[in-house]
Amino acid sequence: MTLIRRAFVVLLVICLGCAAQSLPPDVSRKIERHVRSFYNIPPDVKVDVVAVTPKSDWPDYDTVTVSISGEGKKSDYKFLLSKDHNTMLRVTKFDLSKDPFADVMSKINTAGRPTRGSKSAKVVVVNFDDFECPFCSRMHKELFPEILKEYGDRVEFIYKDYPLTEIHPWAIHAAVDANCLAAQSNDAYWDFADYIHSNQHDISGQKTPADGFAELDRLTLLQGQQHKLDATKLQSCVKAQDDSEVKASMKEGDALGVSATPTMFINGQKIDGAVPISEIRAALDQALKDQGQPVPDHNAAAPAGSASK
């Protein structure tokens, strides 16, 4: 039995060696330099050639995996490497049997999230939001009430949390408080979101971060009173400041390629930044057409300004 086990281990090692091999240091260095140069990757971001697999869909090419990591994030990318190590290609393979937008939407968990618009709508807008982000504020004011009024029950709006904690110190606290309200009332969540996005200075203008947190909590409890929520339950939630749901939303956003706010997905189509309202209308109209739904008349819509991230 011992000999059989040893033979099995040796065979496994051999198979693993065939599946993923290391490249000569000089080849790995060439790959790193070309990837860094072509994609303009800064020096503080790490580029590693992980392994080469002697297999690909292309004859005379192997698959090489390059890992790019920085700021606590890491992504792996596949390239094709010629057998003679003189040529490397980046090829994107499309699976035409799948709908790419539907595939994106399938990766977004909207269960239990507050909604605006119609829950039976064929078009769903998911916006990754940051309560402290000024561009999110601009986007929010365009969506509500203007876009919501135009599209009515044709569209459903859902917000997900993506606070940029590195630059927005009270954003995650605001997201937690908002979710405490959402646990009891859809309307309380949206009233809170409307107020914070219109009055970010009330929080940012506080003397200390602790004062900002206290003001957020005060506004949250005030919303609870106005909507006649369970005060004890709401106070307990606010005091606990459980950010697990917020962090899960942030992780989901990372997996979808979200890196800034606002980032919106309209039936899976990604819209980056506080874009002009005309671009939002165009994406919504196309999504409605794709679903065989009527498009609203925009003749009376007033033009709006634009903003960038």
C-alpha positions in Angstrom: 0.0 0.0 0.0 2.9 2.4 0.8 4.4 1.9 -2.6 1.0 2.5 -4.3 0.5 5.7 -2.3 4.0 6.9 -3.2 3.4 6.1 -6.9 0.2 8.0 -6.8 1.9 11.1 -5.2 4.6 11.1 -7.8 2.0 10.8 -10.6 0.0 13.7 -9.1 3.1 15.9 -8.9 3.9 15.1 -12.6 0.4 15.9 -13.6 0.5 19.2 -11.7 3.8 20.0 -13.3 2.2 19.4 -16.8 -0.8 21.6 -15.9 1.1 24.6 -14.7 4.7 25.3 -15.2 7.1 28.2 -14.4 8.7 30.3 -17.0 12.4 31.2 -17.2 13.0 34.4 -15.2 14.0 36.4 -18.3 10.8 35.5 -20.1 8.7 36.4 -17.0 10.5 39.7 -16.8 9.8 40.5 -20.5 6.1 39.7 -19.9 6.0 41.9 -16.9 7.6 44.9 -18.6 5.3 44.6 -21.7 2.1 44.3 -19.5 3.3 47.3 -17.4 4.1 49.4 -20.4 1.0 48.6 -22.5 -1.5 49.1 -19.7 0.4 52.0 -18.1 0.6 50.3 -14.7 2.3 52.4 -12.0 5.4 51.2 -10.2 3.6 50.6 -6.9 1.3 48.1 -8.5 2.7 44.6 -8.5 2.7 42.5 -11.7 3.5 38.8 -11.4 3.6 36.0 -14.0 1.9 33.3 -12.0 2.3 30.3 -14.3 2.0 29.0 -17.8 -0.3 26.2 -18.8 0.7 24.3 -22.0 -2.8 24.4 -23.3 -5.1 26.9 -25.1 -7.7 27.1 -27.9 -5.0 28.3 -30.2 -2.4 26.0 -31.7 1.2 26.8 -31.0 0.2 29.0 -28.0 0.2 28.3 -24.3 -1.9 30.1 -21.7 0.0 32.4 -19.3 -1.6 33.9 -16.2 -0.5 37.4 -15.1 -1.5 38.6 -11.6 -1.9 42.4 -11.0 -2.3 43.5 -7.4 -2.4 46.8 -5.5 -4.3 48.7 -2.8 -5.5 45.4 -1.3 -7.0 44.2 -4.6 -5.8 41.4 -6.9 -6.9 40.3 -10.4 -5.6 37.6 -12.7 -5.5 38.0 -16.4 -5.0 35.3 -19.1 -2.7 35.8 -22.1 -1.6 33.6 -25.0 2.1 32.9 -25.2 3.8 31.5 -28.3 5.8 28.3 -27.8 9.0 30.2 -28.7 8.2 32.8 -26.1 8.5 35.7 -28.6 4.9 36.7 -29.0 2.1 37.3 -26.5 -1.6 38.0 -27.3 -4.6 39.1 -25.3 -7.7 37.6 -26.8 -11.2 38.1 -25.6 -13.5 35.1 -26.2 -17.3 35.8 -26.4 -19.9 33.2 -25.7 -22.7 34.2 -28.0 -25.0 31.7 -26.4 -25.3 34.0 -23.4 -26.7 37.5 -22.9 -23.9 39.5 -21.3 -26.2 42.0 -19.6 -28.4 39.3 -18.2 -25.3 37.6 -16.9 -24.3 40.8 -15.0 -27.7 41.2 -13.5 -27.6 37.6 -12.3 -24.6 38.5 -10.2 -26.3 41.4 -8.3 -28.2 40.4 -5.2 -31.1 42.8 -4.8 -33.0 40.7 -2.2 -34.4 42.8 0.6 -33.2 46.1 -0.9 -35.5 49.1 -0.9 -37.1 49.9 -4.3 -38.6 52.8 -6.1 -40.8 52.5 -9.2 -42.6 49.3 -10.0 -41.5 45.9 -8.8 -43.1 44.4 -11.9 -41.1 46.6 -14.2 -39.1 44.9 -17.0 -36.2 47.4 -16.6 -34.3 47.4 -13.3 -31.7 50.1 -12.4 -29.2 49.1 -9.8 -27.1 52.1 -8.6 -24.0 51.5 -6.4 -24.2 54.6 -4.2 -22.1 56.5 -1.6 -24.0 58.9 0.7 -20.9 61.2 1.0 -20.1 61.3 -2.7 -20.9 64.7 -4.3 -21.3 63.1 -7.7 -23.7 60.6 -6.3 -25.7 63.5 -5.0 -25.9 65.0 -8.5 -27.0 61.6 -9.9 -29.6 61.1 -7.1 -31.2 64.5 -7.8 -31.5 63.6 -11.5 -33.0 60.2 -10.9 -35.4 61.5 -8.3 -37.8 63.0 -9.1 -37.0 63.7 -12.8 -36.3 60.3 -14.2 -38.7 58.6 -11.8 -41.4 61.0 -12.9 -40.7 60.4 -16.6 -40.6 56.7 -16.5 -43.1 56.0 -13.8 -43.9 52.3 -13.5 -41.8 51.3 -16.4 -38.6 51.1 -14.3 -37.6 49.8 -10.9 -34.7 51.6 -9.0 -32.6 49.8 -6.4 -29.6 51.2 -4.5 -26.6 49.2 -3.3 -23.9 50.3 -1.0 -20.4 51.2 -2.2 -18.9 53.8 0.2 -15.5 55.0 -0.7 -14.1 54.6 2.8 -10.6 55.9 1.9 -11.9 59.4 1.1 -15.3 59.5 2.6 -15.1 59.0 6.4 -18.8 59.0 7.3 -20.1 57.2 4.2 -20.2 53.7 5.7 -21.9 54.9 8.9 -24.6 56.6 6.7 -25.0 53.3 4.8 -25.5 51.3 8.0 -28.0 53.8 9.3 -29.9 53.8 6.1 -30.1 50.0 6.1 -31.4 50.1 9.7 -34.3 52.2 8.4 -34.7 49.9 5.4 -35.1 46.9 7.6 -38.4 48.4 8.8 -39.6 50.7 6.1 -39.0 51.2 2.3 -40.2 54.8 2.5 -38.0 55.7 5.5 -34.9 54.5 3.6 -35.7 56.7 0.6 -36.6 59.8 2.6 -33.3 59.4 4.4 -31.4 59.0 1.1 -33.2 62.0 -0.3 -32.3 64.2 2.7 -28.6 63.1 3.0 -27.9 63.5 -0.7 -29.4 67.0 -0.6 -27.7 68.0 2.7 -24.3 66.3 2.7 -22.9 69.6 4.2 -24.9 69.0 7.4 -22.7 66.0 8.1 -19.4 67.1 6.6 -19.7 70.5 8.4 -19.6 68.9 11.9 -16.6 69.8 14.0 -15.4 66.2 14.5 -16.1 62.8 12.9 -17.9 61.8 16.1 -20.2 64.8 15.7 -20.9 63.7 12.2 -21.8 60.2 13.2 -24.1 61.6 16.0 -25.9 63.8 13.5 -26.4 60.9 11.1 -27.9 58.9 14.0 -30.1 61.8 15.0 -31.5 62.1 11.5 -32.0 58.3 11.3 -34.0 58.2 14.6 -36.0 61.3 13.4 -36.9 59.4 10.3 -37.9 56.5 12.5 -40.3 58.7 14.5 -41.8 60.3 11.3 -42.5 56.8 9.9 -43.6 55.4 13.2 -41.0 52.6 13.3 -40.1 50.4 16.2 -37.9 52.9 18.1 -36.2 50.3 20.3 -35.3 48.1 17.4 -34.1 51.0 15.4 -31.9 52.4 18.2 -30.4 49.0 18.8 -29.5 48.6 15.1 -28.0 52.1 14.9 -26.0 51.5 18.1 -24.6 48.2 16.8 -23.3 49.7 13.6 -23.1 46.2 12.0 -21.5 46.9 8.6 -21.4 43.3 7.3 -24.2 44.0 4.8 -22.5 47.1 3.5 -19.2 45.3 3.1 -20.9 42.4 1.3 -22.3 44.9 -1.1 -18.9 46.5 -1.6 -17.4 43.1 -2.3 -20.1 42.4 -4.9 -19.4 45.8 -6.5 -15.7 44.9 -6.7 -16.5 41.7 -8.5 -18.6 43.6 -11.0 -15.8 46.1 -11.8 -17.2 48.9 -9.7 -14.3 51.2 -8.6 -16.0 54.6 -8.2 -19.4 56.1 -7.5 -22.0 56.4 -8.8 -21.9 53.2 -10.9 -25.2 52.2 -12.4 -26.4 49.0 -14.1 -29.5 49.4 -16.3 -30.6 45.8 -17.0 -27.0 44.9 -16.8 -25.5 47.7 -18.9 -22.9 49.6 -16.9 -23.0 53.4 -16.7 -19.9 54.9 -15.0 -20.1 58.3 -13.2 -22.6 61.1 -12.9 -23.2 61.2 -16.7 -25.5 63.6 -18.5 -29.2 62.8 -18.0 -29.5 62.4 -21.7 -27.2 59.3 -21.5 -29.4 57.8 -18.7 -32.5 58.4 -20.8 -30.8 56.7 -23.9 -29.8 53.6 -21.8 -33.3 53.4 -20.2 -35.0 53.8 -23.6 -32.9 51.1 -25.2 -33.5 48.7 -22.3 -37.3 49.3 -22.6 -37.1 48.6 -26.4 -35.1 45.4 -25.7 -38.0 44.3 -23.5 -40.7 45.3 -26.0 -41.9 48.1 -23.7 -43.1 51.6 -24.7 -40.7 54.5 -24.4 -41.9 57.7 -22.7 -42.2 61.0 -24.6 -39.2 63.2 -23.7 -40.3 66.3 -25.6 -41.2 68.1 -22.4 -38.0 67.0 -20.6 -35.7 69.9 -19.7 -32.0 69.5 -20.5 -29.8 68.9 -17.6 -26.1 69.5 -17.0 -23.4 66.8 -16.7 -20.8 65.8 -14.3 -17.9 63.4 -14.2 -16.6 61.1 -11.5 
